[in-house]
Amino acid sequence: MPNLIQLIEGSFSDPADRPEAVARWLASAGGEVTPAMLEEVLAATLARHQACVADSARQAAERLESEEHTENLLQLLGTILESSDEGILALDTGDRIIRFNTQVVNLFRIPDDVIAFWRHEDVMAAILAQLADPAAFQDSLARLCAEPEANWRETLECLDGRVIEWRSQPQPAVWAGVKRVVSFLDVTERFRSETNRRLLERKLDETQGRLLQAEKLAAIFQLSAGLAHEISNPIGFIQSNLEMLARYVRGMIDLLEIYRRGERELPSGSLLLAEIAACKKAIDLDFVRSDAVDLLDESLNGTRRLATMVASLRVLAHAQGSGTQSMALPGMLDAALSRVAPMVGERIKLLPVYASVPPVECRPSELAEVFKNLLTNAVEAIEGTGSIGVRIGLNGDEAWIDIVDTGRGISPENLARIFDPFFTTKPPGAGMGLGLSVAYAIVSIHGGTITAFSQPGKGSRFRITLPLRQPAATTA
């Protein structure tokens, strides 16, 4: 009887769940037990055990159904992974590879022996072996795994020249052990197309820039021909007359000095001496003597600047003329360096380096003007000490000349305009803004190019390219 009581109590451990017959029987367990009472208690106990068994069976069935559903989802995921055009790599919570599809194998050419018994280390080593910069990919992957909420998109360059884009988006929660999914796509053709498009756009911009510059230069050619003719003679007369007037004034000043000494010979109190003193005071003779010379010097400097401008306009007006000579670039550059040497002194080092280059068919006087302008600008750009490098080289059937200075450099906004006629960053009176536009015109007419590279505070480099032979050259 005690064992039976324990069994029934265990079946109904919660008194609130015990049927009335069971409660009565347990209450009278030490008294009289009738067969009817015992039958009723046993029936209740059996029903209780059947309910427990049914509940356990239901839970087991639900668990089995859930596991089958999960397995079906995993199989579906595997099918999706294999049908994707992208390589898919799944990482676990330890940032280790736990799954990848066939596209990953194909993209990174993972060997069969690695696939057969693959491990994270072997697959990752096979991927890294294909990359031009494996360390950069490892660093990016580590940073991605350290930032669960990060979006990632980068490109990888392979050793064979292919370009692979890889990206990853945050995963809301870890599912089936997967923490991160990374996709890879071969974008080599797209990358090449975009690169070619950018190259074409840049060439188009350069061509449009050259056409615009050519239009400006055509207008300058027309203007320069007329101005050079109309201004040249008057400027010559004015400059000649000012030089003669300067000599006259200096002679008169010398004569005035003699008269000043003669004043001392006049008797004091004489009428003439009084008239001389009154006139000197009225015209402020001492100031006039010094200012007259300064005025003439300034006027002469102005006419010389105008003469220089006219000379530049003449170069433009006649730059399209025929007649070329075969000239050695080192000799021409040495001559240009000697012209700027007096401006250099000891503060600037001139560093010519000449490679072996065939002679160039050109109009020597015009190229000499180009070299002089560029070297003069280089000298003026250097404040204090510095250096100017002059290098030449050969690229196919073109010669190139680099003039490099360590000066103050050119701002980006000014760099875009330096070849425009009359554009200058110099203060008023210090330059007409024709030097570089003249150089551009001359080089263009020779069938070459001139390009400027500069950063503020880091100096400038001007590169000239010239064809070795002129298309319609006539040797002088």
Secondary structure, DSSP 8 states (H G I E B T S, - for coil): -HHHHHHHHHHT-SGGG--HHHHHHHHTTTS---HHHHHHHHHHHHHHHHHHHHHHHHHHHHHHHHHHHHHHHHHHHHHHHHH-SSEEEEE-TTS-EEEE-HHHHHHTT--HHHHHT--HHHHHHHHHTTBS-HHHHHHHHHHHHH-TT--EEEEEEBTTS-EEEEEE---SS-BTTB-EEEEEEE-HHHHHHHHHHHHHHHHHHHHHHHHHHHHHHHHHHHHHHHHHHHHHHHHHHHHHHHHHHHHHHHHHHHHHHHHHHHHTTS-TT-HHHHHHHHHHHHHTHHHHHHHHHHHHHHHHHHHHHHHHHHHHHHHHHHTT---BEEE-HHHHHHHHHHHHHHHHTTTEEEEEEE-----EEE-HHHHHHHHHHHHHHHHHH--SSEEEEEEEEEETTEEEEEEEE-S----HHHHTTTTSTT---S-TTS--S-HHHHHHHHHHHTT-EEEEEE-TTS-EEEEEEEESS-TT--B-
